[in-house]
Amino acid sequence: MKAADLRTKSKDELREELVSLKKEQLNLRFQAAAGQLENTARVRFIRREIARINTILAENAEA
């Protein structure tokens, strides 16, 4: 998701999205540990999405 799209969401929506992404990240880590991970690029994508959301939440906290 683009940062511009995330900036239009409320803090609650961003937090819900963050929880969802962290759950997916946990599942991907388990799959990687078990050797069942098919899409390795997904790990990087999820990590960056989490960072994007955290950055936007921090920007909103300052304002």
C-alpha positions as CSV (number, residue, x, y, z in Angstrom):
1,M,0.0,0.0,0.0
2,K,1.2,3.5,-0.8
3,A,2.1,5.9,2.0
4,A,-0.4,8.4,0.6
5,D,-3.1,5.8,1.0
6,L,-2.1,5.1,4.6
7,R,-2.0,8.8,5.5
8,T,-5.8,9.0,4.7
9,K,-6.6,6.3,7.3
10,S,-7.4,7.0,11.0
11,K,-5.1,5.9,13.8
12,D,-7.4,3.0,14.7
13,E,-7.4,1.7,11.1
14,L,-3.6,2.0,11.0
15,R,-3.2,0.1,14.3
16,E,-5.6,-2.7,13.1
17,E,-3.5,-3.0,9.9
18,L,-0.3,-3.1,12.0
19,V,-1.7,-5.9,14.1
20,S,-2.7,-7.8,11.0
21,L,0.7,-7.4,9.4
22,K,2.6,-8.5,12.5
23,K,0.5,-11.7,12.6
24,E,1.3,-12.3,9.0
25,Q,5.0,-11.6,9.7
26,L,4.9,-14.2,12.6
27,N,3.4,-16.8,10.3
28,L,6.0,-16.1,7.6
29,R,8.8,-16.5,10.2
30,F,7.4,-19.9,11.2
31,Q,7.1,-21.0,7.6
32,A,10.7,-19.9,7.0
33,A,12.0,-21.8,10.0
34,A,10.1,-24.9,8.9
35,G,11.4,-24.6,5.3
36,Q,7.9,-24.1,3.9
37,L,8.2,-20.5,2.8
38,E,7.4,-20.2,-0.9
39,N,7.4,-16.4,-1.4
40,T,10.5,-15.1,0.3
41,A,10.0,-11.6,-1.1
42,R,6.8,-11.4,1.0
43,V,8.9,-11.2,4.2
44,R,10.7,-8.1,3.0
45,F,7.4,-6.5,1.8
46,I,5.7,-7.1,5.1
47,R,8.6,-5.7,7.1
48,R,8.6,-2.5,4.9
49,E,4.8,-2.1,5.3
50,I,5.1,-2.3,9.1
51,A,7.9,0.3,9.0
52,R,5.7,2.5,6.8
53,I,2.8,2.3,9.2
54,N,5.0,3.0,12.2
55,T,6.4,6.0,10.5
56,I,3.0,7.5,9.7
57,L,1.8,6.8,13.3
58,A,4.9,8.7,14.6
59,E,4.2,11.6,12.2
60,N,0.7,11.8,13.5
61,A,1.8,11.7,17.1
62,E,4.1,14.7,16.5
63,A,1.4,16.8,14.9
